[in-house]
C-alpha cells in the first residue's frame, strides 16, 4: 500500500512540475546587411600567408592564434564578422571571444560566403 501511495505522489509531482513550452523566436542577424555595413569590421582569422593571397574587401587579418592578444580591438568595434576557409577557425575565434564576454561578433564561416555577400546589395 505504501508503495502504491508513493507511486501516486510521484505521479502527481511529475504532472505538477511540467513546464509549458513557449515559442521563442531567435533573432538572427541579417548577414547581407551586416557584412555590407560600414559599421562592421570584417576579420579574416586565417594565417597571414592565406590572407595575403586573397581575402574579402576591407578585411583585417587577426589570425586565430592571435585572437586572445587582440581582445581590446574586438571590444572597440561596433560589430564584427569573422571568417576563414571552412568555418572551423571562425567558430573557434567566436568561441574564444564569447568566453571573454565579447558578444558583438558573428561568424560568416567562410571567405567564400563573405565574398558572395559583398556582391549582394542589402
C-alpha positions as CSV (number, residue, x, y, z in Angstrom):
1,X,0.0,0.0,0.0
2,X,2.8,2.4,0.9
3,X,4.4,1.6,-2.5
4,X,1.2,2.5,-4.3
5,X,0.8,5.8,-2.4
6,X,4.5,6.6,-3.2
7,X,3.9,6.0,-6.9
8,X,0.7,8.2,-6.9
9,X,2.6,11.0,-5.1
10,X,5.4,10.8,-7.6
11,X,2.9,10.9,-10.5
12,X,1.2,14.0,-9.1
13,X,4.5,15.7,-8.6
14,X,5.6,14.9,-12.1
15,X,2.4,16.3,-13.6
16,X,2.5,19.4,-11.5
17,X,6.1,20.1,-12.3
18,X,5.7,20.2,-16.1
19,X,6.7,23.4,-17.8
20,X,5.0,24.9,-20.7
21,X,6.9,25.2,-23.9
22,X,6.9,28.7,-25.4
23,X,7.7,29.5,-28.9
24,X,10.8,31.8,-28.7
25,X,12.0,33.3,-31.9
26,X,15.7,33.7,-32.0
27,X,16.7,36.9,-33.8
28,X,19.5,36.1,-36.3
29,X,21.5,38.9,-37.9
30,X,20.9,39.7,-41.5
31,X,24.3,38.7,-42.8
32,X,23.9,40.7,-46.1
33,X,23.2,43.9,-44.1
34,X,25.9,43.1,-41.5
35,X,28.7,42.3,-44.0
36,X,28.0,45.3,-46.1
37,X,27.5,47.7,-43.2
38,X,30.2,50.4,-42.8
39,X,29.9,49.8,-39.1
40,X,31.1,46.2,-39.4
41,X,34.7,45.1,-39.1
42,X,35.5,42.0,-41.2
43,X,38.1,39.8,-39.6
44,X,39.9,37.1,-41.5
45,X,41.2,34.7,-38.9
46,X,43.4,32.7,-41.3
47,X,47.2,32.8,-41.2
48,X,48.9,35.8,-42.9
49,X,50.0,33.8,-45.9
50,X,46.4,32.9,-46.8
51,X,45.2,36.4,-46.1
52,X,47.9,37.9,-48.5
53,X,46.8,35.5,-51.2
54,X,43.1,36.5,-51.1
55,X,40.7,38.0,-48.6
56,X,37.4,39.9,-48.5
57,X,37.2,43.6,-49.4
58,X,38.2,45.8,-46.4
59,X,39.0,42.8,-44.1
60,X,41.7,42.9,-41.5
61,X,43.8,39.9,-40.6
62,X,43.9,38.7,-37.0
63,X,44.9,35.0,-37.1
64,X,43.2,32.6,-34.7
65,X,46.4,32.2,-32.7
66,X,46.3,36.0,-32.0
67,X,42.6,36.4,-31.1
68,X,43.2,36.5,-27.3
69,X,46.0,39.0,-27.8
70,X,43.6,41.4,-29.5
71,X,40.6,41.4,-27.2
72,X,40.6,45.1,-26.8
73,X,40.4,45.5,-30.6
74,X,37.3,43.5,-30.7
75,X,35.7,45.3,-27.7
76,X,36.2,48.6,-29.5
77,X,34.3,47.5,-32.7
78,X,30.7,48.2,-33.2
79,X,30.1,44.8,-34.8
80,X,32.5,42.1,-36.2
81,X,32.1,39.3,-38.7
82,X,34.8,36.6,-38.6
83,X,35.6,34.1,-41.3
84,X,38.2,31.6,-42.5
85,X,38.4,28.9,-45.1
86,X,35.9,26.2,-43.9
87,X,34.4,27.9,-40.8
88,X,36.2,25.9,-38.2
89,X,38.7,28.7,-37.2
90,X,36.0,31.3,-37.4
91,X,33.9,29.3,-34.9
92,X,36.9,28.8,-32.6
93,X,37.5,32.6,-32.7
94,X,33.9,33.2,-31.9
95,X,34.0,30.8,-29.0
96,X,37.2,32.5,-27.6
97,X,35.6,36.0,-27.9
98,X,32.4,34.9,-26.3
99,X,34.3,33.3,-23.5
100,X,35.8,36.7,-22.8
101,X,32.4,38.4,-22.8
102,X,32.6,39.8,-26.3
103,X,29.2,39.5,-27.9
104,X,29.4,41.9,-30.9
105,X,30.8,39.1,-33.1
106,X,29.2,36.7,-35.6
107,X,30.7,34.1,-37.9
108,X,30.1,34.2,-41.6
109,X,32.1,30.9,-41.7
110,X,34.0,31.2,-44.9
111,X,35.7,33.8,-47.1
112,X,33.6,32.4,-50.0
113,X,30.4,33.4,-48.0
114,X,31.7,36.9,-47.2
115,X,32.8,37.5,-50.8
116,X,29.5,36.4,-52.2
117,X,27.6,38.6,-49.7
118,X,29.7,41.6,-50.6
119,X,28.3,41.2,-54.2
120,X,24.7,41.4,-52.9
121,X,23.2,44.8,-52.2
122,X,21.3,45.0,-48.9
